[in-house]
Amino acid sequence: MAKGEEVKQSSDDEVSRQGVPVLNYHFFYDKNEDTCDESICLEVTKFEEHLKYLKDNNFKTLTMEEFKKWMYGEIEIPSNSVLITVDDGAKGTGKHNGNKLNPLLEKYKLNATLFLITGWWNLDNYIGDYLDIQSHTNDMHQYGSCGRGQINCYSYEKAKADIDQSIAILGNTDSFCFPFYMYSETSLRVIKDAGFKLAFIGGNVNARRTNDKWLIPRYPIGSNITLNQFANIVN
């Protein structure tokens, strides 16, 4: 769904050595209108500050298709590339709950990917020209009886049925995001068997082609991040 610019093969392998920073946001709010005391809440002026920094410094914000092709060695990308991801679909990310995400992506013409819990919120609330929408399970974003993310507690068959529901709603198997960054041997098998080409966790390091393609690291962005800290992540 996002607007991407196809990237041609290049002899420059700098990005292959350095890797790509994958940013992980969650919730956005306007302090003049609302409050949010979770560490993964980001005041919307900070998010805009990040987008403006990327725009002013000529970063390429990748679509998921571009990132996938780079990971599989099909294309090369500029060394100043970054992948923006947003998890869940909660506060500030949709038309029904604050609508901070798409208007800012459209203002700066930057791409991002939303990992949506498809059984919790209607896909139509998130459609935007610069936003890819990928799976974050259909209804497994909670802790299960095993004390871990539900996808790791369910049987293979039950977890696979949930993932198949999410795929049916989204119509793609490009990428998946593990809830709470938690995975197991069984949940990895579910995701691979479902046909996903990529899957993401946490990690606080750049993504590289040498990564396991179903355990790609990201930088969780917390509420207290400074612009200098953000710049250090993406540079």
N, C-alpha and C positions, 0 to 999 in steps of 0.2 A: 504493500500500500504506500510505502514511503517513496519519495522521489529520489532516485539514485543516479549517479553519473557513472557509467561503465568505465572501468579503469583498465587500460591496456597493459600488456606485458612490458616490463621494464628491466633493464640490466642492473638497476640500483637495488641492492639487497640490504640496505641499511635497516629497513623496517624488519626484515627477517632476523637480524641480529638483535635489535632492541626490543622487538615485540610491539604489541598494541595495547595501550591502556583501555580497559573496559570499565566504565564507570557504572556504579549501581546506586540508583536513587530509589526512594520509596514514596514518601508523602510530601505534599507541598501545601503551604498555608500562608495567608496574609495576616500578619500580626495585628493589623488595624481592624480585621474582621473576625479573627478566630484565634484560638490557642491550640497548641499541640505540644505535649511534654515528653513525647517519645524521642529517643536519641536518633531515630531514623527520619524524623520530621525535618524538613528544610524550609526555612522562611523563603517565600517566593522571590524576594529581592536578591537573595543569595544565589538562587538557581539562575535568575536572569544575569547576574554578574558572571556566572560561569559560562553561560552561553555567549555573552558579549565578549568575554576573553577569547573563547574559541574562534568566534567570528573575526574579531579584530586582529588575531594572530594567524589567520588563514589556515586553521585546522580543517581537515577533511573529516566530517562526521559520517561514518560509514552506515549504509543500510545493512541489514542482516544478510542480504544476498551477497553484497560485496565482501563482508567479513567472512562468510562461509566459503566463497570462492578463493579468498586469500588463504584461509586455513587449509584448504585442499590443494593449494599450489596451482590454481587455475589462472590467477592474476597476481600482479604486483600492485602495491598501493603506495601512496606518498608516505614519507617517513613521519609526517605530522598527522597521521591518521589516529582517530579515536572512535570507540564505539560507546554510545550512550545507551544504558538500559535502565528501565524503571520496573519495579516489581509490584505485583498485586492488582492494582486498579482502584485503590482506596483513595483517601483524602486528596483532593486537588488534581486528580489525574483524568477525570471524566466530566462530561457536561452536567452530570447530575450531582457531583460532589465537590464543586469548586472551580473546575475548568481552568486550571493554571497551566497545564502541560501543552496542549496543542496550540493555543494562541501564541505562546512564546516560541515554540518551534517554527511556527509560520512567520512570526515577526523576524526571526533571524535566519530563516530558511536553512535550518539544521535538522539532520535526521536523528531519530532515536527509535528504540524498540521497547514496547511495553510487553512484559510477561504477565498475562491476564489470568486470574482465577475465573475461568469461564462460567462456572456454575453459580457464581456469586453476583456477577454483574453482567448487564446486557452489552454485548459487543458494540452495538450501535452508538453507545455513549462515548466511544473512544476513536472513532474513525477520523483520520486526519491525513493530509497530503504528505506529511513528513514523519508519520508514525507507523512503523511496522508493529503488528500485534501477533504475539507468539504465546505458547502454552506455559502455564504455571500450575498445571493440573486443572481438573474440573471442580472437584470438591475435596481436596486432600491437603489444604493449607491449614492444618492444625496438628497438634501433637496427638499421637495415637497411644494405645495401651502399652506399647513397648518403650515409651518415654522419648521417642524420636518423632520426626515428621511422619505423618500418617502413611505416606507412600512406602516407608520402610517398615511399617507394622502390618500392613495388609498382605494377604497372600498375593502371589504373582497374578492370579486370575482376577482378583478384585481390583488390584492396582491397575492392571492392564485395561479393564473395563472402564475405569474412570478416565484414563488417558485417551482411550478411543472416543469417549464422549467429547473431550476437549478438542481433539483433532477434527471431529465431525463439525463442531461449531466454527472452528477457525479455518478449516480447509487447507491446512498445510502442516508439514512435519519438518520445517527448516531447523527449529531450535526449541529447546526446553530449558526451564530454570527450576532447579531443585528447591522446594520450600525449606527455609532455614539453612540452606546450603548443605543439607544432610542427604546422604545417599548410602546405599548398601549394595552388596553383590546382586541381590534380587531386583532392587529398583533400577540399577544400571541395566540389567537385562531387559526389564520392562521397556525402558526408554529406547534402547537399541532395537528391540523387536518391533516397537511401534513405528520405527522408520526415521526417527529424528537424526539429523545429520550432525547436530551439535547440542551440547548441554552445558549449563553454567552453574558455578558454585561461588564461593568467596575466594579469599587468598591474598589480596593486597600485593599482587605482583602483575607485571604485564603478561598478556596472553601471547604465546608463541606457537609457531607451527609444530613444534616438537611436543606440545601438550597433548595429553589424552583428549581427544575431541569431545568427549562427554564429561570432562571435568575441567572446564575452562575457567581460570581464575578471574575475579573482578575486584575492583576497589569499592567497598561499601562507603558511601558518602554520608557522614554524620552531621548532626545539627550544628556542631561547633567548628566545622571546618573553616579555615581562613582562605582568602584568595591566594596567598602565598603557598599554602599547603596544596591547594588545588593545582596551581601552576607547576609545582614540583611533581605531582602525579602525572600530568599529561605531557610534560617535557622530558 
